[in-house]
Amino acid sequence: MTMTVGDFLLQRLDEWRVGRIYGYPGDGINGFLAAMRRQDRIRFVQTRHEELAAFMACAH
């Protein structure tokens, strides 16, 4: 299987030692979430609102 943009992005984030991503799922990031399911090093924390994801990331 070829590498998608989501796979490449997750590979780069892993190189930067990012361990957790906060976000709100939707149509715009479905490809990214599919890439998230193919890896197990970075954790996706689903929030109820996009603004809450930003607050959680800043607090982290």
C-alpha positions as CSV (number, residue, x, y, z in Angstrom):
1,M,0.0,0.0,0.0
2,T,1.3,3.5,-0.8
3,M,1.8,6.1,1.9
4,T,-1.0,8.6,2.1
5,V,-0.7,12.2,3.3
6,G,-2.2,11.2,6.7
7,D,0.4,8.4,7.0
8,F,3.2,10.9,6.2
9,L,1.9,13.4,8.7
10,L,1.7,10.8,11.5
11,Q,5.2,9.7,10.6
12,R,6.5,13.2,11.0
13,L,4.6,13.8,14.2
14,D,6.1,10.6,15.6
15,E,9.6,11.8,14.7
16,W,8.8,14.9,16.7
17,R,7.8,12.7,19.6
18,V,4.1,13.8,19.6
19,G,2.2,11.2,21.6
20,R,-1.3,12.6,21.7
21,I,-3.5,14.6,19.4
22,Y,-6.8,16.3,20.4
23,G,-9.5,16.7,17.8
24,Y,-13.0,16.5,16.6
25,P,-13.8,14.0,13.9
26,G,-15.5,15.0,10.7
27,D,-15.5,14.9,6.9
28,G,-12.3,17.0,6.6
29,I,-10.1,14.6,8.6
30,N,-11.5,11.2,7.6
31,G,-8.3,10.3,5.7
32,F,-6.2,11.3,8.7
33,L,-8.3,9.2,11.1
34,A,-8.0,6.2,8.8
35,A,-4.2,6.7,9.0
36,M,-4.5,6.9,12.8
37,R,-6.2,3.4,12.8
38,R,-3.2,2.0,11.0
39,Q,-0.7,3.0,13.7
40,D,-0.5,2.6,17.4
41,R,2.1,5.1,18.6
42,I,0.1,8.3,18.7
43,R,-3.2,8.5,20.6
44,F,-6.2,10.5,19.3
45,V,-8.3,12.1,22.0
46,Q,-11.8,12.9,20.7
47,T,-13.5,16.0,22.0
48,R,-17.0,17.3,21.7
49,H,-16.0,20.7,20.2
50,E,-13.1,22.0,18.2
51,E,-12.5,24.7,20.7
52,L,-12.3,22.2,23.5
53,A,-9.6,20.3,21.6
54,A,-7.6,23.5,21.3
55,F,-7.9,24.2,25.1
56,M,-6.9,20.6,25.9
57,A,-3.9,20.8,23.6
58,C,-2.7,24.1,25.2
59,A,-3.2,22.7,28.7
60,H,-1.3,19.6,27.9
